[in-house]
Amino acid sequence: MAAFWQAFLFILAAEMGDKTQLVALTFATRFAARTVLAAVFVATLLVHLFSVAIGELLGLALPAFWLGLAAGLAFIGFGLWTLRGDTLDESEPRALARFGPFLTVAITFFLAELGDKTMLATITLASQQRAFVPVWLGSTLGMVAADGIAILVGMAAGRRLPERAIRYVAAAIFIVAGIWTIAEQLLP
C-alpha cells in the first residue's frame, strides 16, 4: 500500500504545471469535462503500464545501490525540470481534431506524456518499489487527480493556472526526495 501512495503523491506533484496538465486544461475549455477526463484516464493507464514495466525491468537488471543513486539524482533532476516549467504546443491537437473529442484528447495526451517527467518519474518509482500494480494504479490515479484539477480550472477559469507557486512546491518535493534517496544510499 505504501508503493501506491508514494506513486500517487509523487506523480500528483510532478504533474502540477506539467505540459500534459496544460493539455488537459486546454481541452477542458473546448470539450466536455467527462470526455477529457475519460480520455486522460485511458491514455494514462496505457503510458503508465508501459512506464512501470520499464521500471520493473530496470529494478531487476541494476544493483540496488546504483539504482537508488540514479533515482535520487533523477528526482533532483525532476525538481529542476519542474522549476523550469513546460509549455504547450497547440499545433498538434488541431491536427488530430478529425478523430473526435475522445480520441483527440487521448492521442494527444498519450503522445505528450511519452518521455515526459511524469513518465520518467513513474519508471524511477517502479524501479525502486518493485510493486507493479500499486505503482501503476497509484501513478495513474495521481496523474488523473492532477489533471482533474486542471480540467476543473479549465472549466471555471479558462486557460491560466497559478503555475509559479504550484511549480515551486512540486519542485521542492522532488528535490527533497532526491536528496533523501541519495542520503539513504550513501549513509549506512
C-alpha positions in Angstrom: 0.0 0.0 0.0 3.0 2.4 0.6 4.0 2.0 -3.0 0.6 3.1 -4.2 0.6 6.2 -2.0 4.1 7.1 -2.9 3.4 6.8 -6.6 0.1 8.7 -6.2 1.7 11.6 -4.3 4.9 11.9 -6.5 3.0 11.8 -9.7 0.4 14.2 -8.4 3.2 16.6 -7.6 5.1 16.0 -10.8 2.0 16.7 -12.9 1.4 20.1 -11.4 2.2 22.7 -14.1 3.4 20.0 -16.5 2.6 20.2 -20.2 0.2 17.3 -20.0 -1.7 19.1 -17.3 -1.8 22.1 -19.7 -3.1 19.8 -22.4 -6.0 18.7 -20.1 -6.7 22.3 -19.1 -6.8 23.4 -22.7 -9.1 20.6 -23.8 -11.4 21.3 -20.9 -12.0 24.7 -22.4 -13.1 23.0 -25.7 -14.7 19.7 -24.9 -17.0 18.2 -22.2 -15.1 17.6 -18.9 -16.2 14.0 -18.7 -14.8 13.3 -22.2 -11.5 15.0 -21.4 -11.1 13.1 -18.1 -12.1 9.8 -19.6 -9.5 10.2 -22.4 -6.8 11.3 -20.0 -7.6 8.3 -17.8 -7.3 5.8 -20.7 -4.1 7.4 -22.1 -2.6 7.5 -18.6 -3.4 3.8 -17.9 -1.5 2.9 -21.1 1.5 5.1 -20.7 2.0 4.2 -17.0 1.6 0.5 -17.7 4.5 0.8 -20.1 6.4 3.0 -17.7 6.0 0.6 -14.8 7.1 -2.3 -16.9 10.3 -0.5 -17.9 10.9 0.4 -14.3 10.4 -3.1 -13.1 12.9 -4.4 -15.7 15.5 -1.8 -14.6 14.9 -2.8 -11.0 15.7 -6.4 -11.8 18.7 -5.6 -14.0 20.6 -3.0 -12.0 22.3 -3.2 -8.5 20.2 -1.6 -5.8 22.9 0.9 -4.7 23.3 2.3 -8.3 19.6 2.3 -8.9 19.0 4.2 -5.7 21.7 6.7 -6.5 20.3 7.2 -10.0 16.8 7.5 -8.6 17.9 10.3 -6.2 19.7 12.2 -9.0 16.6 11.7 -11.2 14.3 13.1 -8.5 16.6 16.2 -8.2 16.5 16.5 -12.0 12.7 16.3 -12.0 12.6 19.1 -9.4 14.8 21.3 -11.5 12.8 20.4 -14.6 9.6 21.4 -12.7 11.2 24.7 -11.8 11.9 25.4 -15.5 8.3 24.6 -16.4 6.7 23.3 -19.6 4.8 25.0 -22.4 2.1 23.6 -24.6 2.5 23.5 -28.4 -1.1 23.7 -29.6 -0.5 22.8 -33.3 -0.7 19.0 -32.6 -4.2 19.0 -31.1 -5.7 20.8 -34.1 -4.1 18.2 -36.5 -5.8 15.4 -34.5 -9.2 17.1 -34.3 -10.6 14.9 -37.1 -10.7 11.9 -34.7 -13.4 13.4 -32.5 -13.0 14.7 -28.9 -12.2 11.5 -27.0 -9.6 10.2 -29.4 -8.1 13.7 -30.0 -7.6 14.1 -26.3 -6.4 10.5 -25.7 -3.9 10.5 -28.6 -2.6 14.0 -27.8 -2.2 13.2 -24.1 -0.5 9.8 -24.8 2.0 11.4 -27.2 2.6 14.4 -24.9 3.3 12.0 -22.0 6.0 10.0 -23.8 9.4 10.9 -22.4 7.7 13.5 -20.1 8.9 13.9 -16.5 5.9 12.1 -15.1 6.6 9.1 -17.3 10.2 9.1 -16.2 9.2 9.6 -12.5 6.9 6.5 -12.9 9.8 4.5 -14.3 12.0 5.6 -11.4 9.4 4.8 -8.8 8.7 1.4 -10.3 12.4 0.5 -10.4 12.7 1.3 -6.7 9.4 -0.1 -5.4 9.1 -3.3 -7.4 5.4 -3.3 -6.8 3.9 -3.4 -10.3 0.2 -2.9 -9.7 0.3 -0.5 -6.8 2.8 1.8 -8.6 0.8 1.5 -11.9 -2.5 2.4 -10.2 -1.0 5.0 -7.8 0.8 6.8 -10.6 -2.3 6.6 -12.9 -4.6 8.0 -10.2 -2.2 10.7 -9.2 -2.0 11.8 -12.8 -5.7 11.8 -13.2 -6.2 13.7 -10.0 -3.8 16.4 -11.0 -5.4 16.6 -14.5 -8.8 16.6 -12.9 -7.8 19.7 -11.1 -6.7 21.2 -14.4 -10.0 20.3 -16.0 -11.9 22.0 -13.2 -9.8 25.1 -13.5 -10.2 25.0 -17.3 -13.9 24.8 -17.0 -14.1 27.6 -14.4 -11.3 30.0 -15.2 -10.2 29.4 -18.8 -6.7 28.7 -19.8 -4.5 30.0 -16.9 -3.2 28.1 -13.9 -1.4 29.8 -10.9 1.7 28.0 -12.1 4.5 29.6 -10.2 3.5 28.6 -6.6 2.5 25.1 -7.7 5.7 24.6 -9.6 7.8 25.7 -6.6 6.1 23.3 -4.2 6.3 20.4 -6.7 10.0 21.1 -7.3 10.7 21.2 -3.6 9.1 17.9 -3.1 11.2 16.3 -5.8 14.5 17.9 -4.7 14.0 16.9 -1.1 13.0 13.3 -2.1 16.1 13.2 -4.3 18.4 14.3 -1.5 16.7 11.8 0.9 17.1 9.0 -1.6 20.8 9.7 -2.2 21.4 10.0 1.6 19.8 6.6 2.1 22.3 5.1 -0.4 25.4 6.8 1.0 24.8 6.8 4.7 24.5 3.4 6.5 
